[in-house]
Amino acid sequence: MKKLLTAVVLVAGTMLSGCAGSTATPSPTPKMSVEESCKFLNTDTFVPTGNAKEQAGQIGQHYQEVADKVAPEVGAPIQQMAEIMKQVAASPTGTKTDEQTAQLTEQINKIGQYCK
């Protein structure tokens, strides 16, 4: 038992010391401020192409990319919008239901609380 414990400690120590000299994974890209995020959103000119399903997928992907860049206050609703659009893209027709449209409007209104 004592030999096993010693072996585990040695292996763990070797693994940790091996990591000591390596650089840590870079921190995520800093988010924009709310003000910068609102300016960015107001100048975003993304235009999807293709049929309704393709467009919904492209919009969902674009929303995801935008949510990752902007301030968390506006990024969280955009993330929700991305998820909704991914659901739309996964539907047979690629068109929004009334409920999805209402959900998107709700998220847009949340963004509007910060971007006036």
C-alpha positions in Angstrom: 0.0 0.0 0.0 2.8 2.4 0.9 4.6 1.7 -2.4 1.4 2.4 -4.3 0.8 5.7 -2.5 4.5 6.7 -3.2 4.1 5.8 -6.9 0.9 7.9 -7.1 2.6 10.9 -5.5 5.6 10.6 -7.8 3.4 10.4 -10.9 1.3 13.3 -9.7 4.4 15.4 -8.9 5.9 14.6 -12.3 2.7 15.6 -14.1 2.5 18.9 -12.1 6.1 19.8 -12.6 5.8 19.1 -16.3 3.0 21.7 -16.4 5.0 24.2 -14.4 7.2 25.3 -17.4 4.4 25.4 -19.9 2.3 28.4 -20.6 -1.3 28.3 -19.4 -4.1 28.3 -21.9 -4.7 31.9 -22.9 -7.6 33.6 -21.3 -10.6 34.2 -23.5 -10.7 37.3 -25.6 -11.7 40.2 -23.4 -15.4 41.1 -23.9 -16.4 44.5 -25.2 -18.0 47.0 -22.8 -21.7 47.5 -23.0 -21.3 50.8 -24.9 -18.9 49.1 -27.4 -21.2 46.2 -27.7 -24.2 48.4 -28.6 -22.1 50.3 -31.2 -21.0 47.0 -32.6 -24.6 45.7 -32.8 -25.8 48.9 -34.5 -23.2 48.5 -37.2 -23.5 44.8 -37.7 -24.4 44.2 -41.4 -24.5 40.4 -41.5 -26.8 39.1 -44.3 -27.5 35.4 -44.5 -27.9 33.6 -47.9 -29.6 30.5 -49.2 -32.9 28.9 -48.3 -34.8 29.5 -45.0 -33.1 26.6 -43.2 -29.7 27.7 -44.4 -30.4 31.3 -43.4 -31.6 30.2 -39.9 -28.5 28.2 -39.4 -26.3 31.1 -40.5 -28.1 33.5 -38.3 -27.8 31.1 -35.3 -24.1 30.8 -35.9 -23.7 34.6 -36.3 -25.6 35.2 -33.1 -23.3 32.7 -31.3 -20.2 34.5 -32.6 -21.5 37.9 -31.6 -22.5 36.6 -28.1 -19.0 35.5 -27.6 -17.6 39.0 -28.4 -20.0 41.4 -26.7 -20.5 42.3 -23.0 -22.2 39.6 -21.0 -25.3 41.9 -20.4 -26.1 41.9 -24.1 -24.3 38.6 -24.9 -26.7 36.5 -22.7 -29.8 37.4 -24.7 -27.9 37.0 -28.0 -26.9 33.6 -26.8 -30.5 32.7 -26.2 -31.3 34.1 -29.7 -28.6 31.8 -31.2 -30.2 28.8 -29.5 -33.6 29.7 -30.8 -32.3 30.1 -34.3 -30.5 26.8 -34.1 -33.9 25.2 -33.3 -35.4 27.0 -36.2 -32.7 25.7 -38.5 -33.3 22.2 -37.3 -37.0 22.4 -38.1 -38.3 20.9 -41.4 -39.1 24.2 -43.0 -36.5 26.5 -41.3 -39.3 29.0 -40.4 -39.9 30.5 -36.9 -43.0 29.5 -35.0 -45.1 32.2 -33.3 -43.6 31.1 -30.0 -40.0 31.4 -31.3 -40.8 34.8 -32.7 -42.1 35.9 -29.3 -39.0 34.5 -27.6 -36.7 36.4 -30.0 -38.7 39.6 -29.4 -38.3 39.1 -25.7 -34.5 38.7 -26.0 -34.3 41.8 -28.3 -36.2 43.8 -25.7 -33.6 42.6 -23.0 -30.8 43.9 -25.3 -32.8 47.2 -25.7 -32.6 47.7 -21.9 -28.9 48.2 -22.3 -28.6 49.6 -25.9 -30.9 52.6 -26.1 
